[in-house]
């Protein structure tokens, strides 16, 4: 028995809808985020980039069952058409669907077999390989625990170990900590010694200025700096006691980006702001 879902994505700001069908909701949401980040031209993705990913949420409407994917796809197509028609979400005034629904989905075992047989043995061109590689970038496919266990056991038997990745940065190969790791206790002490201290406190004025300049050069041309982030929401969350790491996750940005943008606007890092606010209350 196969399970499928009808889901809705809601814009929290203007209340517009997008209805879709899937066999795996979490994976579908990740694919929507991937498409939006890659600026694929669709009403939904344009809106996500305009309003910010944190202002969209995905919800399961209902789940449906059938004995195989082909029959399940037929059911999902009918339900998708029904919900789009009911809400008029294919009207730009009310939603982001670009069709009445029922398109796309699973082709069926027989159709897939015919396509596979036709292509089997035909070598791929370098251009085709490149397009497949680019299309798969950023897509995370779920791997079962059993599959991971088998991969791990096979690698152990063959003596295969993952090589540490240093991204080819200059000087990494000569670093004294190359291939080594700090102990949990050491990391704890390092974190404690740096908490609440600025770069100037740790490195001194001159060295801090040099390091900031290096960091600034790395950020130049990085488009993420121009992403709109709801810092008022971040402020409220921090004031209500939400950890700054959790706030960064809610905003769908990295901690580094969050620190940079928050400090640029308010003159304090999220951690410093939260600590200052906590001391005022107490």
N, C-alpha and C positions, 0 to 999 in steps of 0.2 A: 504493500500500500504506500503510495506517494503522497506527500503533503505539500500544498502550495498556499500562498498568501496574497491577499489584496492589501496594499498599504497606502497610506496617504502621507505626503510631506506637506507641512504647514509653515507658512511664513508667519512668524509670531508678531510681526509688525503690522502687516496689512490684512492678514487672515486668508490670503489666497492659497488654493490647494493644488496639489499635483497627485494624481492617482496612478498607481502602477501595480504590476504583478511580479511575483518572484517565487523561487523555490527556497531562497535563503536571504532573510531580511538584512542581517548585519552585513553580509557581503554586498548586497545591492546598494546599501547606504554608502559603503566605502567606495563603490564604483561611481556613484553620483558625485561624491567629494572629489574623486580622482578626475572625473570629467570636468567639473567646475574649475579645479585648479589648473587644468590644461586649456582653459578658455574655449571649450567646445561650444559652438554657437547654438544654444537652445534657450528658450524663455526661462526655464528653471535655473540653468547654470548662470545665465546673465544676472538673474535676480540674486542668486547666492553670492556672487562676487560683488554685487552692488550693496546688499544689505549686511553681508557678513555671514559666514557659515553658522556662527553661534545663534543666529536668529531664525534658524530652520530646525525643525524636529520631525522625526519619522515615527509613524504609529501603525500598528497592525489593525486593520479593519476587521478582517475575518480570515479563517483558515479553511481550506477545502481539501478533500481527499478523493483519490481515484486509484485504480489498480496499476496504472502506468502513466508515464509522463505525457503521452499523446492525448489521452482522455482528460488528464488534469489540465493541460494547456487549453483545451477547448472550454472547460468550465471557467478557468481564470479569464480567458478572453471575453466570455459572455458577462462575467461579473465586472470586469474592468469597464466595458462599454456601458453597463448599467450605472455604475457610480459616476462616471464622467458625464453621462447624460443627465443624471439626477442633480448634480451640482453645477452643471455647465462649466466645468473646469477647463474645457477647451476653448472657452471664450476668454480672451486676454483680460477682460474686465474682472473675471472671477477666479481665474486659475492659470496654470502654466502648461497644461497638456496641449500638445500641438496637433493632436488627431483625436477622433472619436473613440480611440482605443481598439483593442482586439488585434492589433498588429504585432509583429515580432513574436518572440516566444520559442518554444521547443518545436523542432521540425518533425520529429518522429524517428523511430529506429530505422525504418525502411529508407526514408529519404537520406538520413545520415550515412547509411551503409552504401547507398548508390553513389553519393558524393565522394566517400572515402575510396571506393573501388575505382572510380574514374581518375582520382588523383594519385593513387598508389603507384609508386615506381617513377613518378615524374619528378626530376630534380628541381629544386627551388633555385631561383636566381638569387644573386647576392642582394639585389634591391628588395626582393620579396622577404629574404631572411631579415634584412635590416628593419623593414616595416613590422614584421612579426615581433621582433625584439623590442622596438619602440612601443608597440601596442600593449605589450605585457608589462612594461615598466610601471611600478607602483601598484600592480594588482596582486593582492595577497590571497592565495587560494588556501582554504582550510585543509590542514593535514591531520589525519586522525592520530590518536595516541599510539595505536598499534603500528601504523606506518612509521612514525617517528622512532619507535622502539626497534623496528626491524632495520632502519637506516643506521641507527646507533650501533647495533650489534654487528652489522656488516662492516662498518668503519673500524670497529675495535678489532675484528678478526683480521682485517687487511692492514691494520696498523696505521690507518689514515687519521691525521689530526688536522684540524682547521688551523691555517696559518694566521697569525695576528695581522690585522689590516692597519696600515699606517698612512694610507691615502697619498703616499708619495711626497709628503711635505718635506721641505728642505730641513735638514738637521735631525729628522726623526731617527734615521738609522744610527746616529751617534749618541742618541739620548741614553743616559745611564739607566733609565727605568724600562728600556726596550724589552718587551717580553716578560716583564715582571709586574707584580701587583702589590699595592699597599695592603696591609692587613686591615681588618675591620676596625680594630682598635686605633690604628694609626689614622685611618680616614676620619674616625670620630674626633680625634684630637685636632686634626687639621681643620675640620669644619668648625669646631668650637673656637679655635684660636682666631678664625677669620670672621666669625659672625659679628655683624654690626660695624665692621671696620671698612674704611674706604681704601682704595688703591694707594692713596697717598700715605695712609697709616701703615700699610704693609710694606710697600716698596720705596717710599720716600718720594718727594716732589718730582725730581728729575726722571727717575726710572718709571714712575707712574705716567708721566707725560709721554714718554717714549712708547710705553705699552699701549696707551690709549690711541696714539697715532697709528700704530700697527693695526689695532683692532678696527679703527675708523676706515683704514684703507681696504680692509677685507670686506667691509659692509658696503663700500661704494658700488653702485649699480645693482645692488640686491633689491629686487622688486618687492620683497616682503615688507621692507620699510614703509612702502606706500599703501599697504593694506589698511583699510579703515578698521579700527578696533574700538569697541564700546568701553572706554575707560571709566565712564560714570558708573556703568554696571560693575566693573572691576572694583571700583572704590567702595561701592555698597557691599559687595561680597566680602571684601577685606575687613570692613568695619564690623560686619556680622560674624567675624571669626573664621571665615573660610581660608584655608591654607593657600598661600600664593601659587603653589604648584597646581592645586585643584582649580584655582581661578584661571590659570593659563590653559588648562585642559578644557574648561567650559568655553573659553574664548576661541578655542581651536587654533592656538598659536604656541610657539615654543616658549620656554621660560626666558631664554635670551631675548627674544623679541618683546616679550611682556615687560621685562626689566628695562629695556632700552626705551620703549615708548612711554612707560609710566614715569620713569625718571625724567625724561625730556619734558613732559607736561607738568609734573608736580614737584620736581626737584628732589625727590626721594625714590628709593627703590621700593617695590611693593612690600618687601620684608620690613624696611625701615618705617614705612607708612603704617603698617599694621602694628608694629611694636610701639610707635609713638601714640597711636590711637588707643592701644590697650593700656598704656601708662596713664593716659588722660582719664579713662573710665575708672581705673582702679586707684 
